[in-house]
Structure formats: structure tokens, C-alpha cells
Amino acid sequence: MTQPDFKASALGPLAELHVHVGGSVDPAVMWTIAHDQGIRLPSKDYWDFVDLITVPNDGRIKNLDDYAALFHWTELIQSSPEAIEHSVHQIIGGGYRKCNITTMELRFNPMKRNRGGERDLDHIIAGAIRGMERAELEYPAVRCGLILMLDRTFSVELNEIVARKAITYRSRGIIGVDIAGPRHPDFRYRDYGRPIDACRRAGLGVTIHCGEEGDPREMWEVLEHLRPSRIGHGILAAGDEQLMHELAKQRVVLEICPTSNLKTHAVANLEEMRHILRRFIEYGVRFSISTDGPEMLQTHVAQEFEILVNEGLLSAEEAAACNKCAHDASFVRHRAYPGMALGIF
């Protein structure tokens, strides 16, 4: 299966579905945004700053909690309408120029960028939309959309506000909702059936972070109570035959982020990742390939495909099928525009 000369350009235009705004902006751009806003950083040295917001290869990031901590700085720097606009615009344009990404979904939590209520939530969301619309004008070949994220450390009440905002901006380019963030002992996916159902009725796509770590039984809870079209990561399903059968039956797409899983030690090595992907293919579980955050993880989606094929984890044909799956599963296909009817809960 190994094809050491494989280039992702052979796949044609790429799609990337799992991209966090906080992990996807060039550090040089983030450096400038931080200084424009007068944010006091821990160091005045640019290279110290790069180390602060990227995942190195030296083993300093031990787990997902260490990885999540990096977002403190990127989310703080993006906490203004101008900053989030600049960030979204740069990510979309950079993805197209670097990797020929023509289908892109960006996700972020607007409440983690309003400085605890100091900034108006609508202005943050509108800033992200402006950045997307500017990028679409500059790169008309690109189809993109924004996913608003609920957080596992927030109360149900706060998360319902984010869900309502997603519905409100359904006709402006918000295409879906997600639940993510650090794990919390009081969090239960089943508590979010009502707001997630409301988002689905409004035409929004549903993708849920789950199955990256912890108890794989949580994926059963997500399937039963939230009924997502996609699951972010979901790698733990490879250890449960019945769960894989159910994912295949429901045609749920897993958003696989190989370098992210390796650098956060959710997966031990390429051999374990190969085993996971081969199991999914064996059981007919559909999956796409993404980066999670290309700049923070020092990768890009074309490189992800090249590693997977050149190291023998996927064949070139299987890589092409993954890319097609991402295009087909994208919520951008159902993106609403001004004038379409909205629903609310």
C-alpha cells in the first residue's frame, strides 16, 4: 500500500471540516493582532510567542489538557470583532493558497472571545462572518461556513445562548453547532438534547467532539441523545465492534485528525493510527481527514494525506475516498442565505 511519492495535489481540491479558529492562524499574524490590541504577552520575543501557541515536537505537550491550555492565549488574542474577522479571513485564504482547500468549515466558541461579557456576543459573531465573506469575495472557488461551539465547562444556560445565536445567524453563514472544550465532571451530553434538536430543526448541522479520550460509552450517549451527522475525532470507536456497526448504519462521519491525535498522545504512534483507520475501513465507518488546527499543530491537510499514504496507513484510492467524503458531508452544502426562514427554541 505504501506510495512514498504520493502528493496530495493528486486528490484535486481538498475539503477540511474540523478546524478550530484558535489553532489555525499564522503565529506572525497573531503576533500583530496581539500588538494591535495592546495585549500584554508573557514575552516580548517573537520566538517565545511561537512556542507559547504551537505544539512542539519535544514532548512538552503530555495530554489533551496541555493542548487545550494553548488556546488560552489564542482565544484571548482573538477577543474582539476586528481580531476574529482578521483571523477567519486569514485562515480561509491561507488554506486555499497553501492546500487548494475549496470546502472549509471553521469552528469557534464566541463566548470564549467576548472577555466574560465585556464584548458583545453578536459583534464577535458578526466579525467572524465579515471575515468569511471577505475571503469568499477574494477566493470565489471556496465554499465555507462557520460552526459555533458549545463548551463542556459551561452551564446548560450559557450553552443555550450559543445555540440560540447559531440559529439567529443561520442565514448569515453559521452552518452548524458543536460541543467541545475540556472535560468536566458535571457535564453530560444527554442534557443537550433540547437545544441540539432546535438547531437541527433550524437546518443547522450537528457535529460533536467525542471519543478522543475517556470512556468510549460516551459515543453511545451522543448517538442516542444528540443524533449528530458527524463526530469530532471518535477514534475510541475502533475498540467497539458494535459501536462501529452503529456508526456505519447511521452513516455518521468521523472527523479524524491524525497529527493532532499523535501530538496530544491520544494515539501512541503511526502504527496505532493505522490500526484505527484499518478497523474503520473494515467496518464501513465513514471518516474524513482534518488538522484540528494547522498552525498550532504545525501541519496542513495536504501534509496529513501525504503522511497517511506515504507511510502506508491509507492507499491513494482510500485517501481520495476520504476527501470525497469530506466534501459530501460538509454542512456548507446546506448553507442558508438571507431571506430563508429561521427556527428558534
C-alpha positions in Angstrom: 0.0 0.0 0.0 2.9 2.3 0.7 3.4 5.0 -2.0 6.3 7.2 -0.9 5.9 9.6 -3.8 2.3 10.4 -3.2 1.3 14.1 -3.4 -2.0 15.4 -2.1 -2.4 17.5 -5.3 -3.4 14.2 -6.9 -6.6 14.4 -4.9 -7.8 17.7 -6.5 -9.5 20.4 -4.4 -9.4 19.4 -0.8 -12.1 19.7 2.0 -11.4 20.3 5.6 -14.2 20.0 8.1 -12.5 20.1 11.6 -10.6 23.4 12.0 -10.5 25.4 15.2 -10.1 29.2 14.6 -7.9 29.3 17.8 -5.4 26.9 16.3 -5.3 28.0 12.7 -3.9 31.5 12.4 -0.2 32.0 11.4 1.7 33.0 14.6 3.1 36.1 12.8 -0.5 37.3 12.2 -1.4 36.5 15.8 1.6 38.5 17.0 0.5 41.5 15.0 -3.1 41.2 16.2 -2.0 41.0 19.8 0.1 44.1 19.5 -2.6 46.0 17.6 -4.9 45.3 20.6 -2.3 46.2 23.2 -2.4 42.7 24.8 0.4 42.1 27.3 2.1 38.9 26.4 4.4 36.9 28.7 7.4 37.7 26.5 8.5 40.4 24.1 10.4 37.9 22.0 8.5 36.6 18.9 10.0 33.2 19.0 8.9 32.7 22.7 5.5 33.6 21.5 5.6 31.0 18.8 6.4 28.4 21.4 3.5 29.7 23.5 0.9 28.9 20.9 2.2 25.9 19.0 2.6 22.3 19.8 6.3 21.4 19.7 7.8 18.0 18.8 9.8 17.9 22.1 7.2 16.1 24.2 6.2 19.2 26.3 2.5 18.5 25.5 1.7 15.5 27.5 -2.0 15.2 27.0 -5.2 16.9 25.8 -5.3 19.2 28.8 -1.9 20.6 27.9 -3.1 21.1 24.4 -6.3 22.8 25.5 -4.2 25.2 27.6 -2.6 26.7 24.5 -6.0 28.1 23.4 -6.0 30.5 26.4 -3.7 32.8 24.5 -5.1 32.4 21.0 -8.7 32.9 22.2 -7.6 36.0 24.2 -5.9 37.5 21.2 -9.0 36.9 19.1 -11.3 38.5 21.6 -12.5 41.4 19.5 -14.7 41.8 16.4 -11.7 43.0 14.4 -9.4 40.2 15.7 -11.8 37.4 14.9 -12.6 39.0 11.5 -8.9 39.1 10.6 -8.4 35.6 11.9 -11.2 34.0 9.9 -10.2 35.9 6.7 -6.6 34.8 7.0 -7.4 31.1 7.7 -9.7 30.7 4.7 -7.3 32.5 2.3 -4.3 30.6 3.6 -6.0 27.3 3.3 -6.8 27.9 -0.3 -3.4 29.2 -1.3 -1.4 26.6 0.6 -3.5 23.4 0.1 -6.2 24.2 -2.5 -8.9 23.8 0.1 -12.2 24.7 -1.6 -14.6 23.4 1.1 -13.7 24.7 4.6 -15.6 24.8 7.9 -14.3 26.9 10.8 -15.4 26.4 14.4 -15.1 28.6 17.4 -16.8 29.5 20.7 -17.9 33.2 20.6 -18.3 33.3 24.4 -14.6 32.5 24.8 -13.9 35.6 22.8 -16.2 38.2 24.5 -13.9 38.6 27.6 -16.5 37.4 30.0 -19.3 39.6 28.6 -17.1 42.7 28.2 -17.5 42.3 24.4 -20.9 42.0 22.7 -21.5 38.4 21.6 -23.3 39.5 18.4 -20.4 41.7 17.4 -17.9 38.8 17.8 -20.1 36.6 15.6 -20.6 39.3 13.1 -16.9 39.9 12.9 -16.3 36.2 12.1 -19.0 36.4 9.4 -17.4 39.5 7.9 -14.0 37.8 7.7 -15.6 34.8 5.9 -17.5 37.0 3.5 -14.3 39.0 2.7 -12.5 35.7 2.0 -15.3 34.4 -0.2 -15.1 37.6 -2.3 -11.3 37.2 -2.7 -11.5 33.4 -3.4 -14.7 32.6 -5.2 -13.8 29.0 -5.6 -14.0 28.4 -1.9 -17.2 27.4 -0.1 -17.0 28.0 3.6 -19.1 28.2 6.8 -18.9 28.7 10.5 -19.7 26.3 13.3 -20.5 27.7 16.8 -19.2 25.6 19.7 -20.9 24.9 23.0 -18.5 24.1 25.8 -18.3 21.2 28.3 -17.2 23.5 31.1 -20.2 25.9 30.6 -23.6 25.7 32.2 -26.6 24.5 30.1 -27.9 28.0 30.3 -24.8 29.6 28.8 -24.6 26.9 26.1 -28.2 27.5 25.2 -27.3 31.1 24.5 -24.7 30.0 22.0 -27.2 27.6 20.4 -29.7 30.5 20.0 -27.1 32.7 18.4 -26.3 29.9 15.9 -30.0 29.7 15.0 -30.2 33.5 14.7 -27.3 33.7 12.3 -28.3 30.7 10.3 -28.9 32.9 7.2 -25.5 34.6 7.6 -23.2 31.7 7.2 -23.4 29.8 10.5 -23.8 26.3 9.3 -23.7 24.1 12.4 -23.1 23.6 16.1 -20.6 21.5 18.1 -19.9 20.6 21.7 -16.2 20.6 22.7 -13.9 22.1 25.3 -12.1 20.5 28.3 -13.8 17.6 30.1 -15.8 18.5 33.2 -17.2 16.0 35.8 -20.6 17.5 35.8 -21.0 17.6 32.0 -23.5 15.1 30.3 -24.2 15.1 26.6 -27.8 13.9 27.3 -28.6 17.3 28.9 -28.3 19.0 25.5 -30.9 17.1 23.5 -33.3 20.1 23.5 -31.0 22.8 22.2 -29.3 20.5 19.7 -32.7 19.4 18.4 -33.7 23.0 18.0 -30.5 23.7 16.0 -31.2 20.7 13.8 -34.8 21.8 13.1 -33.4 25.2 12.1 -31.4 23.5 9.4 -28.0 23.5 11.2 -25.6 20.7 11.0 -24.6 18.9 14.2 -21.1 17.6 15.0 -20.0 16.6 18.5 -16.5 16.2 19.9 -16.4 12.8 21.4 -14.4 9.6 21.6 -11.0 11.2 21.5 -10.3 10.2 25.2 -12.2 9.0 28.2 -15.0 6.5 28.1 -16.0 5.2 24.6 -19.5 4.6 26.0 -20.0 8.4 25.7 -20.2 7.9 22.0 -23.3 5.8 22.5 -24.8 8.6 24.6 -24.1 11.1 21.9 -25.7 8.9 19.2 -28.8 8.3 21.3 -29.4 11.8 22.6 -27.9 14.2 20.1 -28.0 12.2 16.8 -25.1 14.0 15.1 -24.3 13.8 11.5 -20.6 13.9 12.4 -18.4 13.3 15.4 -15.1 15.1 16.0 -12.3 12.5 16.4 -14.2 9.4 17.6 -11.1 7.2 17.5 -12.1 5.2 20.5 -14.9 3.6 18.5 -12.2 1.4 16.9 -12.3 -0.7 20.0 -16.0 -1.4 20.0 -17.3 -3.6 17.1 -21.0 -2.9 17.9 -20.4 0.8 18.0 -18.6 0.7 14.6 -21.6 -1.2 13.2 -23.9 1.5 14.6 -21.8 4.4 13.2 -21.8 2.7 9.8 -25.6 2.1 10.0 -26.3 5.7 10.8 -23.7 6.9 8.3 -22.1 9.2 10.9 -18.8 10.7 9.6 -15.8 10.8 12.0 -13.6 13.8 11.6 -10.2 12.2 12.0 -7.2 14.5 12.9 -4.1 12.3 12.8 -1.3 14.7 13.7 -3.5 16.2 16.5 -4.1 12.8 18.0 -0.4 11.9 17.8 0.9 15.1 19.3 -1.6 15.1 22.1 -0.9 11.4 22.8 -4.5 10.3 22.2 -2.8 7.9 19.8 0.6 6.4 20.7 2.1 6.2 17.2 1.5 5.8 13.5 1.0 2.0 13.9 -1.8 2.6 16.3 -3.3 5.2 14.0 -3.0 2.7 11.1 -4.9 0.1 13.2 -7.7 2.5 13.9 -8.1 3.6 10.3 -8.0 0.0 9.0 -10.7 -1.0 11.5 -12.9 1.8 10.4 -12.5 0.8 6.7 -13.1 -2.8 7.6 -16.4 -2.0 9.3 -17.6 0.6 6.8 -17.3 3.6 9.1 -17.0 6.8 7.1 -14.3 9.3 8.0 -12.7 12.5 6.8 -9.2 13.8 7.4 -8.5 17.2 9.0 -5.8 19.0 11.0 -7.7 20.3 14.1 -5.6 23.4 13.9 -2.9 23.6 11.3 -0.8 26.4 12.7 -0.9 25.3 16.3 0.0 21.7 15.3 2.4 22.7 12.6 0.8 20.8 9.8 -1.7 21.2 7.0 -4.3 19.0 5.5 -2.3 18.2 2.3 0.5 17.0 4.6 -1.9 14.8 6.6 -2.9 13.0 3.4 0.7 12.6 2.3 1.8 11.1 5.6 -1.1 8.7 5.7 -0.5 7.4 2.1 3.3 7.5 2.1 3.5 5.7 5.5 1.1 3.1 4.3 -1.9 3.9 6.5 -4.2 4.5 3.5 -4.0 3.8 -0.2 -4.2 6.7 -2.6 -7.7 5.5 -3.5 -8.7 5.5 0.1 -7.4 9.0 0.6 -9.4 10.1 -2.4 -12.5 8.5 -0.8 -11.8 10.3 2.5 -11.6 13.7 0.6 -14.8 13.0 -1.3 -16.5 12.0 2.0 -15.5 15.4 3.5 -16.9 17.3 0.5 -20.1 15.3 0.6 -20.5 15.5 4.4 -19.9 19.2 4.7 -22.6 21.3 6.2 -21.7 24.0 3.7 -23.8 22.1 1.1 -26.9 23.2 3.1 -25.8 26.7 3.9 -28.6 29.1 4.2 -28.7 32.7 2.9 -30.6 35.9 4.0 -34.3 35.6 3.5 -34.6 31.9 4.4 -37.0 31.1 7.2 -35.4 30.7 10.7 -36.5 28.5 13.6 -35.8 29.1 17.3 -36.4 27.2 20.5 
